[in-house]
C-alpha cells in the first residue's frame, strides 16, 4: 500500500518542464505541496496557484 503524502511539502531537486497540460512545471529548489500521491511514479502537487502532475523522483520530501 502506498504511503499518503497529501498535504506534505517536497523540494525540487531538478528543473521539470511540463509536456502536457495536466503536468506541473517547476525549477530546482521550488517547494511543492502534494495533493495526491498514488503509486506509479507521478504525484500531483500545487506550486503557487498551479496544480499538476510531476515525476516523484524529481523531488525530495521535506522532513517535518
N, C-alpha and C positions, 0 to 999 in steps of 0.2 A: 504494500500500500504506500502511495506517495505521501510525503510529508506536506502539510499545508503551510505555505509561506505567505498566505494572503495577509496584507497589511504590514508586512515586514519590508525593510528597505535593503536595496542592493546598490553596490558601487560598480560602475562600468570599468572593466579592465582594458577595453579596446573600443575604438570607434565602430559604430554599426550604422550602415545606410540601408534604410528600408527598401525592399524590392517590390513590395505590394502595398496597397492602400491600407491594409489592416495591420501593418508592421510599424514598429516604433523606432525612429532614428535617434541615435544618441552619440555623444562624444565620450572619450575616456574621462573617467572621474565624475561623470554625471551620477546623480543619486536618483534612483527609480523606486517607486513604491509598487510592490507586487499586488495585482488584483486577482490573478489566477495562477496556479502553479500545478497544472496537470502533468502527468508523466508524458514523455515523448520528446523532451529536449527544448521545448519552447514555452516560455512564460509570458503572461500578459501583465503589463505594468503601466503606470502613469508617470510622466515626466512633464512638469509644468501643467499645461492644460491638455496635453495629448495623451491618448491611451492607445496601446497597440502591443503586438506580439514581438518577441525578440528571443534570440538563442540564449538559453540559460548559461551556456559555457562562456559567454562574454562578460559575465558579471560575477561578483562575489558577495555573499551575504554579509551585511554589517552586523557585527556582534553587538547585542544589546543587553 
